[in-house]
Amino acid sequence: MTQSTASSSRTQAERSAATRGKLLDATVDLLVEVGYAGTSSQAVSKRAGVSRGAQLHQFPTKESLVVAAVGHLVDKRMAELLRARPDPERGLETLCDAFTGPLFDAALELWVAARTDPALHAAMIPLERKVGDALRLGFAEVVGDRMSADAVDLSIEIARGLAVSALFRTPEADRQLRDRLLPVWKAMVTE
């Protein structure tokens, strides 16, 4: 079967899903590499190897594109973390790890941009609810009854803050700080 025969045998829904996936992956890549301001719909189309019309059909605005891309990455990242079946005794470490990598970098770009962009801010609210719910449920599943709901929420906020401040530390300095603070944090929030 030739490449064109294989691609013509796919359904419209399959082709649309493939296009959507390329666009979402390209968007995340660009958010991480050049930031929100440097991520344009045209650059995403070019990076994804799809026409501008196909991109506009899937995502009519830049806001809808970037929010969908981060939402897509959140789903993938949460599934990865939970599939790994993290050790409940290392729950805080697992939580901190959730605030690393391309997902965190892309989300951070959007948080900062949303502060002064009303359309992006409005588009981000449902995504942030989804992310918050996924983090709470996923982290609670990892730690079980070792933490109260308030301790789970507090831990998420602490992990997010550590991740933001880590931007200004070397990886070694960040590891040293985490190693020093994690036992204190764990003692404060575990029952």
Sequence and secondary structure as in RCSB ss.txt:
>XXXX:A:sequence
MTQSTASSSRTQAERSAATRGKLLDATVDLLVEVGYAGTSSQAVSKRAGVSRGAQLHQFPTKESLVVAAVGHLVD
KRMAELLRARPDPERGLETLCDAFTGPLFDAALELWVAARTDPALHAAMIPLERKVGDALRLGFAEVVGDRMSAD
AVDLSIEIARGLAVSALFRTPEADRQLRDRLLPVWKAMVTE
>XXXX:A:secstr
  HHHHHHTS HHHHHHHHHHHHHHHHHHHHHHHHHHH  HHHHHHHHT  HHHHHHH SSHHHHHHHHHHHHHH
HHHHHHHHT   GGGHHHHHHHHT HHHHHHHHHHHHHHTT HHHHHHHHHHHHHHHHHHHHHHHHHHGGGS HH
HHHHHHHHHHHHHHHGGGS HHHHHHHHHHHHHHHHHHH  
